[in-house]
Amino acid sequence: MTLEQSHDNVLGIFRAVQSVVGEADWEAGTESEWNNCSFGGRDGAQFTLIAIRKHALPATPDIVTSEVVAALQSSVGLDDAPVQHDDTLEPPRTVVAYPYGYNGGTAADGFGVEFQSGTDFASLLVYGHCVPGEPPELGTPLNPRPSDAP
């Protein structure tokens, strides 16, 4: 996988979630960045995205999260992500996390996805695959400055 493919994979996951939750109202709570990482004894780069939306959901948290699971399966091939509940948070959250379930960690290459939904709340955290290469320079198409981002 290349830097561009890892970046596109993370954005594809975000688009899949938006297709269920809605495309609007994520802007103020969305941040992304490239970081250094290592995998298999090699230095690499990892793209990370955090998105928060504090608005009404199109359905109950359980229904929205189940539909997110289906969207992730059909659009980016994430299979077998269990839907779980965290009643320790206020308000309680319905959660789906890949690859090892809620608070289960990331894959060996650092890849992981966590989606949470609650009353008037949705959040997404994606740790992209650690891939060979250096993080793209700030101000380039794969790493735009915040003022240049869409």
MARBA-3410 file (N, C-alpha, C, O; in Angstrom, 1 decimal):
150
0.9,-1.2,0.0,0.0,0.0,0.0,0.9,1.2,0.0,1.9,1.3,0.7 ~ 0.5,2.2,-0.8,1.3,3.5,-0.8,0.7,4.5,0.1,-0.4,4.3,0.7 ~ 1.4,5.7,0.2,0.9,6.8,1.0,-0.5,7.2,0.5,-1.4,7.4,1.3 ~ -0.6,7.3,-0.8,-1.9,7.8,-1.4,-3.0,6.8,-1.1,-4.1,7.2,-0.8 ~ -2.7,5.5,-1.3,-3.7,4.5,-1.0,-4.2,4.4,0.5,-5.4,4.3,0.7
-3.2,4.6,1.4,-3.6,4.7,2.8,-4.4,5.9,3.1,-5.4,5.8,3.8 ~ -4.1,7.0,2.5,-4.8,8.3,2.7,-6.3,8.1,2.1,-7.2,8.4,2.8 ~ -6.3,7.5,0.9,-7.6,7.3,0.3,-8.5,6.3,1.1,-9.7,6.5,1.1 ~ -7.9,5.3,1.7,-8.6,4.3,2.5,-9.3,5.0,3.7,-10.4,4.8,4.0 ~ -8.5,5.9,4.3,-9.1,6.6,5.5,-10.2,7.5,5.1,-11.3,7.5,5.7
-10.1,8.2,4.0,-11.1,9.1,3.5,-12.3,8.3,3.0,-13.5,8.7,3.2 ~ -12.1,7.1,2.5,-13.2,6.2,2.1,-14.0,5.8,3.3,-15.2,5.6,3.2 ~ -13.4,5.5,4.4,-14.0,5.1,5.6,-14.9,6.3,6.1,-16.1,6.1,6.5 ~ -14.3,7.5,6.0,-15.1,8.6,6.5,-16.3,8.8,5.6,-17.4,9.1,6.1 ~ -16.2,8.7,4.3,-17.3,8.8,3.3,-18.4,7.8,3.6,-19.6,8.1,3.5
-18.0,6.6,3.9,-18.9,5.5,4.2,-19.8,5.9,5.5,-21.0,5.7,5.5 ~ -19.1,6.4,6.5,-19.8,6.8,7.7,-20.7,8.0,7.4,-21.9,8.0,7.8 ~ -20.2,9.0,6.6,-21.1,10.1,6.2,-22.3,9.7,5.4,-23.3,10.3,5.5 ~ -22.2,8.6,4.6,-23.3,8.2,3.8,-24.5,7.7,4.7,-25.6,7.7,4.2 ~ -24.2,7.3,5.9,-25.2,6.9,6.9,-25.6,8.1,7.8,-26.8,8.3,7.9
-24.7,8.7,8.4,-25.0,9.7,9.4,-25.4,11.1,8.8,-26.2,11.8,9.3 ~ -24.8,11.4,7.6,-25.0,12.6,6.9,-23.7,13.3,6.7,-22.8,13.1,7.4 ~ -23.6,14.1,5.6,-22.4,14.8,5.2,-22.2,16.1,6.0,-21.1,16.6,6.1 ~ -23.3,16.7,6.4,-23.2,18.0,7.1,-22.8,17.9,8.5,-23.0,16.9,9.2 ~ -22.2,19.0,9.0,-22.0,19.3,10.4,-20.8,18.5,11.0,-20.7,18.4,12.3
-19.9,18.0,10.2,-18.7,17.4,10.7,-17.5,18.4,10.8,-16.6,18.1,11.5 ~ -17.6,19.5,10.0,-16.4,20.3,9.8,-15.7,20.8,11.1,-14.5,20.7,11.2 ~ -16.5,21.3,12.0,-15.9,21.9,13.2,-15.2,20.8,14.1,-14.3,21.2,14.8 ~ -15.6,19.6,14.0,-15.0,18.5,14.8,-14.1,17.6,14.0,-14.0,16.4,14.5 ~ -13.6,18.0,12.9,-12.8,17.0,12.0,-11.4,17.5,11.9,-11.1,18.7,11.6
-10.5,16.6,12.2,-9.0,16.9,12.1,-8.3,15.7,11.5,-8.8,14.5,11.8 ~ -7.3,15.9,10.8,-6.5,14.8,10.3,-5.0,15.2,10.3,-4.7,16.4,10.3 ~ -4.2,14.2,10.3,-2.7,14.5,10.3,-2.0,13.2,9.9,-2.5,12.1,10.0 ~ -0.8,13.5,9.4,0.2,12.4,9.2,1.2,12.3,10.3,1.6,13.4,10.9 ~ 1.5,11.1,10.7,2.5,10.9,11.7,3.5,9.8,11.3,3.3,9.1,10.4
4.7,9.9,11.9,5.7,8.8,11.7,5.2,7.5,12.4,4.5,7.6,13.4 ~ 5.6,6.4,11.8,5.2,5.1,12.4,6.3,4.1,12.0,7.2,4.4,11.2 ~ 6.2,2.9,12.6,7.1,1.9,12.2,6.3,0.6,12.1,5.4,0.3,13.0 ~ 6.6,-0.3,11.2,5.9,-1.5,11.0,6.9,-2.5,10.3,7.5,-2.2,9.3 ~ 7.1,-3.6,11.0,8.0,-4.6,10.4,9.4,-4.2,10.3,10.1,-4.6,9.4
9.8,-3.4,11.3,11.2,-2.9,11.3,11.5,-1.7,10.4,12.6,-1.4,10.2 ~ 10.5,-1.2,9.7,10.7,-0.1,8.8,10.0,1.1,9.3,9.0,1.1,10.0 ~ 10.6,2.3,8.9,10.0,3.5,9.2,8.9,3.8,8.2,9.0,3.3,7.0 ~ 7.8,4.5,8.6,6.7,4.7,7.7,6.0,5.9,8.1,6.4,6.7,8.9 ~ 4.8,6.1,7.5,3.9,7.2,7.7,2.5,6.6,7.9,2.1,5.6,7.3
1.7,7.3,8.7,0.3,6.9,9.0,-0.6,8.1,9.0,-0.3,9.1,9.7 ~ -1.7,8.0,8.3,-2.6,9.1,8.2,-3.7,8.8,9.2,-4.3,7.7,9.3 ~ -4.1,9.8,10.0,-5.1,9.6,11.1,-6.2,10.7,10.9,-5.9,11.8,10.6 ~ -7.5,10.3,11.1,-8.6,11.2,11.0,-9.5,11.0,12.3,-9.8,9.9,12.7 ~ -9.8,12.2,12.8,-10.8,12.2,13.9,-11.9,13.1,13.5,-11.7,14.2,13.1
-13.2,12.6,13.6,-14.3,13.4,13.2,-15.4,13.3,14.3,-15.7,12.2,14.8 ~ -16.0,14.4,14.6,-17.0,14.5,15.6,-18.2,15.3,15.1,-18.0,16.4,14.5 ~ -19.4,14.8,15.3,-20.6,15.5,14.8,-21.6,15.5,16.0,-22.0,14.5,16.5 ~ -21.9,16.7,16.4,-22.8,16.9,17.6,-24.2,17.4,17.1,-24.6,18.5,17.4 ~ -24.9,16.5,16.4,-26.2,16.9,15.9,-27.1,15.6,15.9,-26.6,14.5,16.0
-28.4,15.8,15.7,-29.3,14.7,15.7,-28.9,13.6,14.7,-28.4,13.9,13.6 ~ -29.1,12.4,15.0,-28.8,11.2,14.1,-30.1,11.0,13.3,-31.2,11.3,13.7 ~ -29.9,10.3,12.1,-31.1,10.0,11.3,-32.0,8.9,11.9,-33.1,8.7,11.4 ~ -31.5,8.2,12.9,-32.2,7.1,13.5,-31.6,6.9,14.9,-30.8,7.6,15.3 ~ -32.0,5.8,15.6,-31.5,5.5,16.9,-30.0,5.1,16.8,-29.6,4.7,15.7
-29.2,5.3,17.9,-27.8,4.9,17.8,-27.6,3.5,17.3,-26.7,3.2,16.6 ~ -28.4,2.5,17.8,-28.2,1.2,17.4,-28.5,1.0,15.9,-27.7,0.3,15.2 ~ -29.5,1.6,15.4,-29.8,1.5,13.9,-28.7,2.2,13.1,-28.2,1.6,12.2 ~ -28.3,3.4,13.5,-27.2,4.1,12.8,-25.9,3.3,12.8,-25.3,3.1,11.7 ~ -25.6,2.8,13.9,-24.3,2.0,14.0,-24.4,0.7,13.2,-23.4,0.4,12.5
-25.5,0.0,13.2,-25.7,-1.1,12.3,-25.6,-0.8,10.9,-25.0,-1.5,10.1 ~ -26.1,0.4,10.5,-26.0,0.8,9.1,-24.6,1.2,8.7,-24.2,1.1,7.6 ~ -23.9,1.8,9.7,-22.5,2.1,9.5,-21.7,0.8,9.2,-20.8,0.8,8.3 ~ -21.9,-0.2,10.0,-21.2,-1.5,9.8,-21.5,-2.0,8.4,-20.5,-2.4,7.7 ~ -22.7,-1.9,7.9,-23.1,-2.4,6.6,-22.3,-1.5,5.5,-21.8,-2.0,4.5
-22.3,-0.2,5.7,-21.6,0.7,4.8,-20.1,0.4,4.8,-19.5,0.4,3.7 ~ -19.5,0.2,5.9,-18.1,-0.2,5.9,-17.8,-1.5,5.3,-16.7,-1.6,4.6 ~ -18.7,-2.4,5.4,-18.5,-3.7,4.7,-18.6,-3.6,3.2,-17.8,-4.1,2.4 ~ -19.6,-2.8,2.7,-19.8,-2.8,1.3,-18.9,-1.8,0.6,-18.5,-2.0,-0.6 ~ -18.5,-0.7,1.3,-17.7,0.3,0.6,-16.2,0.1,0.7,-15.4,0.4,-0.2
-15.7,-0.4,1.9,-14.3,-0.5,2.1,-13.9,-1.9,2.6,-12.7,-2.1,2.9 ~ -14.8,-2.9,2.6,-14.5,-4.3,2.9,-14.1,-4.6,4.4,-13.4,-5.6,4.6 ~ -14.6,-3.8,5.3,-14.3,-4.1,6.7,-15.4,-5.1,7.2,-16.6,-4.7,7.4 ~ -15.0,-6.3,7.4,-16.0,-7.3,7.8,-15.8,-7.7,9.3,-14.7,-7.5,9.9 ~ -16.8,-8.2,9.9,-16.8,-8.8,11.2,-16.5,-7.8,12.3,-15.9,-8.2,13.3
-16.9,-6.6,12.1,-16.8,-5.6,13.2,-18.0,-5.7,14.1,-19.1,-5.4,13.7 ~ -17.8,-6.1,15.4,-19.0,-6.2,16.3,-19.6,-4.9,16.7,-18.8,-3.9,17.0 ~ -20.9,-4.8,16.9,-21.5,-3.7,17.5,-21.6,-3.9,19.0,-22.0,-5.0,19.5 ~ -21.1,-3.0,19.7,-21.0,-3.1,21.2,-21.6,-1.8,21.8,-21.9,-0.9,21.2 ~ -21.7,-1.9,23.2,-22.3,-0.8,23.9,-21.4,-0.4,25.0,-20.8,-1.2,25.7
-21.2,0.9,25.3,-20.5,1.4,26.4,-21.4,2.3,27.2,-21.7,3.4,26.9 ~ -21.8,1.7,28.3,-22.8,2.3,29.2,-22.0,3.1,30.3,-22.6,3.7,31.2 ~ -20.7,3.1,30.2,-19.9,3.9,31.2,-19.8,5.4,30.8,-19.5,6.2,31.6 ~ -20.1,5.7,29.5,-20.0,7.0,29.0,-21.4,7.7,29.2,-22.4,7.0,29.3 ~ -21.4,9.0,29.3,-22.7,9.7,29.4,-22.8,10.7,28.2,-22.0,11.6,28.2
-23.8,10.6,27.4,-24.8,9.5,27.4,-24.1,8.2,26.9,-23.0,8.2,26.3 ~ -24.8,7.0,27.1,-24.2,5.8,26.7,-24.0,5.8,25.2,-24.7,6.5,24.4 ~ -23.1,5.0,24.7,-22.7,5.0,23.3,-22.9,3.6,22.7,-22.6,2.6,23.4 ~ -23.3,3.5,21.4,-23.2,2.3,20.7,-21.9,2.4,19.8,-21.7,3.5,19.2 ~ -21.1,1.4,19.8,-19.8,1.5,19.3,-19.5,0.3,18.3,-20.0,-0.8,18.6
-18.8,0.6,17.3,-18.2,-0.5,16.4,-16.8,-0.2,16.3,-16.4,1.0,16.0 ~ -15.9,-1.2,16.4,-14.5,-1.0,16.3,-13.9,-2.1,15.5,-14.3,-3.3,15.7 ~ -12.9,-1.8,14.7,-12.2,-2.8,13.8,-10.7,-2.6,14.0,-10.3,-1.5,14.1 ~ -10.0,-3.7,14.1,-10.3,-5.0,13.9,-10.7,-5.9,15.1,-11.2,-7.0,14.9 ~ -10.4,-5.4,16.3,-10.6,-6.3,17.5,-11.6,-5.8,18.4,-11.6,-6.2,19.6
-12.6,-5.1,18.0,-13.7,-4.6,18.9,-13.3,-3.4,19.7,-12.1,-3.0,19.7 ~ -14.2,-2.9,20.5,-14.1,-1.7,21.3,-12.9,-1.9,22.3,-12.9,-2.8,23.1 ~ -12.0,-0.9,22.2,-10.8,-0.9,23.1,-9.9,-2.1,22.9,-9.2,-2.5,23.8 ~ -10.0,-2.8,21.8,-9.3,-4.0,21.5,-7.9,-3.8,20.8,-7.2,-4.7,20.7 ~ -7.7,-2.5,20.4,-6.4,-2.2,19.8,-6.5,-2.2,18.3,-7.5,-2.4,17.7
-5.3,-2.0,17.7,-5.2,-1.9,16.2,-4.5,-3.1,15.7,-4.0,-4.0,16.4 ~ -4.6,-3.2,14.3,-3.9,-4.3,13.6,-2.4,-4.1,13.8,-1.9,-3.0,14.3 ~ -1.6,-5.1,13.4,-0.1,-5.0,13.5,0.5,-3.8,12.8,1.5,-3.2,13.2 ~ -0.2,-3.3,11.7,0.3,-2.2,11.0,-0.3,-0.8,11.5,-0.1,0.2,10.8 ~ -0.9,-0.9,12.6,-1.5,0.3,13.2,-2.9,0.7,12.8,-3.5,1.6,13.3
-3.4,-0.1,11.8,-4.8,0.2,11.3,-5.9,-0.1,12.3,-5.9,-1.1,13.0 ~ -6.8,0.9,12.5,-7.9,0.7,13.3,-9.0,1.7,13.1,-8.7,2.8,12.6 ~ -10.2,1.3,13.3,-11.4,2.2,13.1,-12.3,2.1,14.3,-12.5,1.0,14.8 ~ -12.8,3.2,14.8,-13.8,3.2,15.9,-14.9,4.2,15.6,-14.6,5.4,15.4 ~ -16.1,3.8,15.6,-17.2,4.7,15.4,-18.1,4.6,16.6,-18.4,3.5,17.1
-18.5,5.7,17.1,-19.4,5.8,18.3,-20.6,6.6,17.9,-20.5,7.6,17.2 ~ -21.8,6.2,18.4,-23.0,7.0,18.3,-23.7,7.0,19.6,-23.8,6.0,20.3 ~ -24.4,8.2,19.8,-25.2,8.3,21.0,-26.2,9.4,20.7,-26.3,9.8,19.5 ~ -27.0,9.7,21.7,-28.0,10.7,21.4,-27.4,12.0,20.9,-26.6,12.6,21.6 ~ -27.8,12.4,19.7,-27.2,13.7,19.1,-25.7,13.7,19.0,-25.1,14.8,19.2
-25.1,12.6,18.7,-23.6,12.5,18.7,-23.2,11.4,17.8,-23.7,10.3,17.9 ~ -22.1,11.6,17.1,-21.4,10.6,16.3,-19.9,11.0,16.3,-19.6,12.1,16.1 ~ -19.1,10.0,16.4,-17.6,10.2,16.3,-17.0,9.1,15.5,-17.4,8.0,15.5 ~ -15.9,9.4,14.9,-15.1,8.5,14.1,-13.7,8.7,14.3,-13.2,9.9,14.3 ~ -12.9,7.7,14.6,-11.5,7.7,14.7,-10.9,6.7,13.8,-11.2,5.5,13.9
-10.1,7.1,12.9,-9.4,6.1,12.0,-7.9,6.3,12.0,-7.4,7.4,11.8 ~ -7.2,5.2,12.4,-5.8,5.1,12.3,-5.5,4.4,10.9,-5.8,3.2,10.8 ~ -5.0,5.1,10.0,-4.7,4.5,8.7,-3.6,3.4,8.8,-2.9,3.4,9.8 ~ -3.4,2.7,7.7,-2.3,1.7,7.7,-1.0,2.4,7.7,-0.8,3.4,7.0 ~ 0.0,1.9,8.5,1.4,2.4,8.4,2.0,1.9,7.1,2.0,0.7,6.9
2.4,2.8,6.3,3.0,2.5,5.0,4.4,3.0,4.9,4.8,4.0,5.5 ~ 5.2,2.4,4.0,6.6,2.9,3.8,6.6,4.3,3.3,5.7,4.7,2.5 ~ 7.5,5.1,3.8,7.7,6.5,3.3,7.7,7.5,4.4,7.4,7.1,5.6 ~ 7.9,8.7,4.1,7.8,9.8,5.0,6.5,10.5,4.9,5.8,10.5,3.9 ~ 6.0,11.1,6.1,4.8,11.8,6.0,4.9,12.9,4.9,5.9,13.6,4.8
3.9,13.1,4.1,3.9,14.1,3.0,4.2,15.5,3.6,3.7,15.8,4.7 ~ 4.9,16.3,2.9,5.2,17.7,3.4,3.9,18.5,3.5,3.0,18.4,2.7 ~ 3.8,19.3,4.5,2.7,20.2,4.7,2.5,21.1,3.6,3.5,21.7,3.1 ~ 1.3,21.2,3.1,1.0,22.1,1.9,0.9,21.3,0.6,0.7,22.0,-0.4 ~ 1.1,20.0,0.7,1.0,19.2,-0.5,-0.4,18.6,-0.6,-1.1,18.6,0.4
-0.8,18.1,-1.8,-2.1,17.5,-1.9,-2.5,16.5,-0.9,-3.7,16.4,-0.5 ~ -1.6,15.6,-0.5,-1.9,14.6,0.6,-1.9,15.2,2.0,-2.3,14.5,2.9 ~ -1.4,16.4,2.1,-1.2,17.0,3.5,-1.4,18.5,3.4,-0.5,19.3,3.6 ~ -2.7,18.9,3.0,-2.9,20.4,2.8,-2.8,21.1,4.1,-3.1,20.5,5.2 ~ -2.4,22.4,4.1,-2.5,23.2,5.2,-4.0,23.3,5.6,-4.9,23.3,4.7
-4.3,23.5,6.9,-5.7,23.6,7.3,-6.5,24.6,6.5,-7.7,24.4,6.2 ~ -5.9,25.7,6.1,-6.6,26.7,5.3,-6.9,26.3,3.9,-7.7,26.9,3.2 ~ -6.1,25.3,3.4,-6.3,24.8,2.0,-7.2,23.6,1.9,-7.6,23.1,0.8 ~ -7.5,23.0,3.1,-8.3,21.7,3.1,-9.7,22.0,2.6,-10.2,23.1,2.8 ~ -10.3,21.0,2.0,-11.7,21.2,1.5,-12.7,21.4,2.7,-13.9,21.6,2.4
END
